[in-house]
Amino acid sequence: MRTAHYGLEGPPHWSASQRALEAVTRERDCGGGMVIIEGRRGAGRTSILHTIYQHFRNDARYVVVEQWVRSLPLAFFERLVEVTAPDVHARLFPQLTAAFDQPEASLGPEFIDACQQVLDHWSQAGKLVVLVDDIHLADPHSQMLLSYLARRIHDTGAVMILSVPSPIPEITGDLETLLHNPVSSRVTVTPLDHAAIQYLAHSMGIYELDSTAVTALIDHTGGWLEYVVQTLRVLPDGQWPLEPGRLPLPERIVAEVMDPLRGCDQPDVWKLVCALAILEDPPGLHVLENVADTQDLILAIDQAVAIGVLHDGVLSNAYNTDQLQLRFVHPMAQRVITQQLRPSEHRLYHLRAAQYTENHGQRLLHQAAATLTRDDVLGGQIIRFAERLGRTGRWEQAARFRIAAARLMTSDSQRQSEILKGVDALVSAGQITAAVPWLPIIEAMPSSSARQSVLGHVALHQGRPADAGHLLQQARQGTTQAELQSIVALRRCLDMLCNWDAAGITESARAAAELSRPGDSSQIEALAIQGVGLAAQGLTESADESLLRAAMDSDDGPQHQRYRLCAGWVALLEGNLRTAYREFEAALPTQARGGSLRISLWAQAWLARVQFLQGDWDGALQGCLDGIRRAEHAGIEVMLPMLEWTAREIQLWRGEDPQRAWWQDTGRSQLRGYVAMEVPARMIRAVECKVKNDQEGALAALLPLTEIDPWTETQVSFWHWQPELIHALIAADRLDEAAEITEDFVRCTEHAPRFVRATAIASQARIAAARKDIDEAEQLFQQTLKLTSMDGNATYHSHYLFAYGQMLRRTGRRRDAARRLVSAREFFQNVNAASMVDRCNQELRATGMLQHREPDVAASTVGLPNETYPAVELTPQEHAISKLVVQGLTNKETARRLFIAEKTVQYHLTRIYSKFAIRSRTELARVYPNGTELFDDDEGPFRAFSENQ
C-alpha cells in the first residue's frame, strides 16, 4: 500500500507542513536561519521534511547518512559537505578524514576553515534549503561542526531545517544549546485530526472510515502518523472490523513496546508496568506498590525509565505528595501490555487493584473486570452506583458502570436494560462515537419505548430530525412509566430546541419538569430550557423565574453546567452580551467536574459568536476550531454547522483560501437537518457568496430561511439572517422585496435587544439609501452606530461604518465618507479581515483620498490625444471599471471584483463611452491605456480626483 509521504495538497500533516513552509520562507526573507521540527517518534517529522523538499526542490538539499556509518567520525559532516557543497568536498576530503583518525581527536583550525568554505559556498549558491533528519544520530564531532555552521548561517541566504525527536535524546552540549536557541523557528508536530486520517486512509485504498471509525483509530493510536499507517496496513483485507474496539496491534508496534521489557532481567519492571496498565488514574505510591507487588518499587521505576518504557516520574505537588506522575513513553503501550497479560495475570492484578484502590467506584470496576462468571450481587452494586452518578448528571461515568453491570447480570432482560441505559448515558454525555458500535445490538432488541428513546436520542445528536421525531413519538406513546415519560419529554424538548420551536420547547420542558423528581438533573435541565423557550417568546419575567427555579436546585457540578448554558442563551435573547459571555464561559466543563460534552459544545459555539461580535476574532476562531475537533471526535454532527459558522465567517473575511483551509470538506454543513444546523449552514453559504459579491448565490442560500426560521412577534430567533438577505436583494435590484422584509423585520424586533434592533435599523438605512433618501438613511445609520456602540458590538459597528461611509461616498461627501471608512478599516486591519480592508481601500480610492487626504487637484486625464479619440477626464470609479473591462472581464465579473452592483458597472460604462465618443468595449480597449497604473499603492498617499457620482 502507498503510504510514503504526503505533500501540501493533501494531509495528513497539512497544518504542520504549512507552518514549516512559512517558517522556512520567513527565515529566507531574513537572510538565512534555522528551523527546528520536533515531535515524538512516529509523529511524521520525515513526512514534513519531504513536503518541504518537494516545495523547494530546486534549492533543497536532503542530507541523510546510512545507518551503518553513522557512528564513524565525521561521517555526517562529510555527507553534508558532499551534498551541499560538492566543490568544497572535493578539495577538503579525504584529507580532513585522514587527519581525524582517532575518536578522541579534537577539532583543529582546518575544520573551522572547512566550515567557512562551506558557508561561503552556501552564500554564493543562493537560497539553499538544507534538510537534516534525526541529527541526534550523527557522530558527536559532526554535531559540533553542524552547530558551528548553524550559528553562522545568517546572512548566507541559506536555511537549515533540523528534525529532532521530542524529548531530545542525549546529544553534544553545543548542539543541545543550539536546539534550544529561542531565535530559531520551531514547529511542533501534533497528532492527526479526523480529516487528515480520512485522507490518509483514502490514499491507502481504504474508504469505509466514518466518523466513528476514525475516532476509534485515534483512541487506538493516539493519532500519530506512523502508528495510524501501521494499523491501517494490518486491517484484514483492508476492511474495518465490525467491532472498533478490536483493532489490531501491528507486530512492529508490539515489538517497540515489548522489546525493552523482554531485554530487562528485572521481574519487578514487568510487574510495575502491568500494574500501571490496569490502573487508569495515576495511583499513590502505596497503591502502586501493593498492586505491583514489587520488592523495591523505586528501583523498578528507575529501571523502567532507564530502558525507555516510562517517562521520568516525579513527585507531584504538596496537595498529593505520595503520587507519582508516571506515564508510558509509547502511546500504545497500555494496550499492548494489557493484551500481553495472561488471563490469570489479568485477574490477579484487577483483584489487587480492587483490594487497594481507595475510590469505591474504581474498586467495583476492578472487581467486575476480575469476575469471569455472572454475578447478580456485584452487578446490583454497580447499578446502584451508576444510578447515583446519573442523578447528578455524570453521564459518561455512569455509562461505564451500566455496561460493566450488563456483563454480570444473569437475566437477558436485565442485560438489555443496562445496555440501553449505558448507551443512553453515553449519548447524554455527548460520546456518540462510543455509543454507535452498540446500535446493532440495540436494534436487534425487541421494540420498546426505552429502545425507541435511545435510538431517537442518537438520531438527535447525529442531526437526523425526521428519525429523531418519529422514534421519540413512538417512545412517548408506548409507555406509562413516569420516569421514562420524563426522559422522553426531555428528549422531545431537545428536539424542539434544535428545531427552534419556542412554543414546543416550553410545552415539552414543562412536561419534563413535572414528570421529573425534584433536584434531578433532568428537572434542572428542563426548567432551564423552559426559560429559553419563554425568552424566545418575549416572556422575560417568566423566563427569569424558570431559570431561578433551576438555579436553586443546581450545585457546582454537571447540573450547574446545564443551568449556566441556558442562562447564557436567555441573556443573549435579552441582549445582555456581557452576561451571556460569562454564562457561556461557565458552561465549559472540566473533566474533574464531569458534565456533558454536548452542553460544553453548545456553550463553546455561542461563546465564540459573542467573542466574534465583540471583536475578539482570534479567540472566537480558536474556540471554534477546538469545538470542531471535539465534536468530530465525539460524533456530534448536530453541533458542527454552529461551530463552523463563526469559524468560516472569520476565515472568509480574512481572505483565506477555502480550498486550502481546515474545512476542506463542507459536507457536514449541508443545507438540511435541524433548523439549528440548516440556518448556520445557509449563513456560511451566504458569507461565501458575499465575499465573492455573488448576490444570486446569497439569495439562493438565504431566501428559504423565510420559511425555515420565520420571525414573528411571538417568537424571535438566535440567527439574524434578515439583514444579509435584505442586502443581497438590494444589490440584485429587488428593492420592493427588500423593503417588505425590512418592514416585517423592524416590526418583529421592536422590543428586541439593542444589537438586534441595530441590524433592523441598518437594513432600513440601506433601503433609504437605495431610494436616494439620503437624509433618512444618514439618520438611521447614526442611530444604528449608537446602538452598537452601547453594546460594544465592534464587528457589527465596523460593518455599519463601512456601509455608512459607502453611502456618503456615493453622494459626493468624500471627507465624511473617508472618516467612517478609515475607522472601519482600522478595525478590520486589527482583526486581519483582509477582504474588508480591501473593500475599505476600494471605497477610499473612489473618494480620492486613500489616507483620508483631500488635496485639491483635477481629475486624471487618459486616452490617446488625437482627433479621433480626444483625451478625457475619468473619475476613480470609471478608471477602475475601465481597467477591468479592457482586460476582458464581463460586467458581472467587474461588479464582483469591485464589490458593486452590475447595473452600476453598466451606468459607468455608459458615461465612459460618452466621454470617449465610442460605442463598444472593443473601442474602449483601443483608447484606454491597458495596464497603466493610475493609482498609488494601498499604503502610500493617493492622488485625489474629482468625482461627481
Sequence and secondary structure as in RCSB ss.txt:
>XXXX:A:sequence
MRTAHYGLEGPPHWSASQRALEAVTRERDCGGGMVIIEGRRGAGRTSILHTIYQHFRNDARYVVVEQWVRSLPLA
FFERLVEVTAPDVHARLFPQLTAAFDQPEASLGPEFIDACQQVLDHWSQAGKLVVLVDDIHLADPHSQMLLSYLA
RRIHDTGAVMILSVPSPIPEITGDLETLLHNPVSSRVTVTPLDHAAIQYLAHSMGIYELDSTAVTALIDHTGGWL
EYVVQTLRVLPDGQWPLEPGRLPLPERIVAEVMDPLRGCDQPDVWKLVCALAILEDPPGLHVLENVADTQDLILA
IDQAVAIGVLHDGVLSNAYNTDQLQLRFVHPMAQRVITQQLRPSEHRLYHLRAAQYTENHGQRLLHQAAATLTRD
DVLGGQIIRFAERLGRTGRWEQAARFRIAAARLMTSDSQRQSEILKGVDALVSAGQITAAVPWLPIIEAMPSSSA
RQSVLGHVALHQGRPADAGHLLQQARQGTTQAELQSIVALRRCLDMLCNWDAAGITESARAAAELSRPGDSSQIE
ALAIQGVGLAAQGLTESADESLLRAAMDSDDGPQHQRYRLCAGWVALLEGNLRTAYREFEAALPTQARGGSLRIS
LWAQAWLARVQFLQGDWDGALQGCLDGIRRAEHAGIEVMLPMLEWTAREIQLWRGEDPQRAWWQDTGRSQLRGYV
AMEVPARMIRAVECKVKNDQEGALAALLPLTEIDPWTETQVSFWHWQPELIHALIAADRLDEAAEITEDFVRCTE
HAPRFVRATAIASQARIAAARKDIDEAEQLFQQTLKLTSMDGNATYHSHYLFAYGQMLRRTGRRRDAARRLVSAR
EFFQNVNAASMVDRCNQELRATGMLQHREPDVAASTVGLPNETYPAVELTPQEHAISKLVVQGLTNKETARRLFI
AEKTVQYHLTRIYSKFAIRSRTELARVYPNGTELFDDDEGPFRAFSENQ
>XXXX:A:secstr
   S   TTS SSHHHHHHHHHHHHHHHHTT EEEEEEE TTS HHHHHHHHHHHTTTTEEEE   GGGTTSTTH
HHHHHHHHH HHHHHHHTTHHHHT  STT    HHHHHHHHHHHHHHHHH S EEEEE GGGS HHHHHHHHHHH
HT TTSS EEEEEEESS  S  HHHHHHHT TTSEEEE     HHHHHHHHHHTT     HHHHHHHHHHHTT H
HHHHHHHHTSGGG   SSGGG    HHHHHHHHHHHHT   HHHHHHHHHHHH  S  BHHHHHHHHT S HHHH
HHHHHHTTSB    B  GGGTTBB   BSSTTHHHHHHHHS HHHHHHHHHHHHHH   HHHHHHHHHHH  S  
HHHHHHHHHHHHHHHHTT HHHHHHHHHHHHHH SSHHHHHHHHHHHHHHHHHTT HHHHGGGHHHHHTS   HH
HHHHHHHHHHHTT HHHHHHHHHHHHHT   HHHHHHHHHHHHHHHHHTT HHHHHHHHHHHHHHS TT HHHHH
HHHHHHHHHHHTT HHHHHHHHHHHHHH  SSHHHHHHHHHHHHHHHHTT HHHHHHHHHHTS  GGG   HHHH
HHHHHHHHHHHHHHT HHHHHHHHHHHHHHHHHHT GGGHHHHHHHHHHHHHHTT  GGGSTT   GGG S SSH
HHHHHHHHHHHHHHHHTT HHHHHHHHTTHHHHS  BTTB  S   HHHHHHHHHHTT HHHHHHHHHHHHHHTT
TS HHHHHHHHHHHHHHHHHTT HHHHHHHHHHHHHHHHHHT HHHHHHHHHHHHHHHHHTT HHHHHHHHHHHH
HHHHHTT HHHHHHHHHHHHHHT TTS       EEES  SSSS  EEE HHHHHHHHHHTTT  HHHHHHHHTS
 HHHHHHHHHHHHHHHT  SHHHHHHHS TT   S  TTS         
